[in-house]
């Protein structure tokens, strides 16, 4: 249909526990805030699924000292991406 635009917008408010970060580390809450902001920004500005996955992986790598690149947080990310893009990505 012409002149119709449908867009999605995501906002993330996950805690360090929700992300499954190293919650015993000082700064893990700040790391969760960083992930929320930056993963949402990637998803809200990237139309291509594969490009979004690559960009989100880079975001997670930036918080790897808090465990963000470990299996569990990456699984949380894959569920978010799957839901946002309505694809099976696990």
C-alpha positions, 0 to 999 in steps of 0.5 A: 500500500502506498504512503503507509509506513509501519515502524517498530520501536523497542525500549529495554529496561533489563537489570543486570540480573535480567541480562545475566551479567556478573552481578557480584561485580561493581558496575554491573548495573551500569553495564546493564544500562549501557546494554539497554541503551545501545542494543535498543539504539541498534535495533531501532536504527537498523533494518537489516537483521544480520547487520543488527546482529553484528552491531549488537555483538559489538555492543555486548563485547564492550561489556564483556568484563561484566560477562556480557559476551558469555553464553547466558547474556548472548542468549538473552540478546538472541531472544530480544532480536528474535522477538524484535525481528519476528525470526527464529534466532537462537 
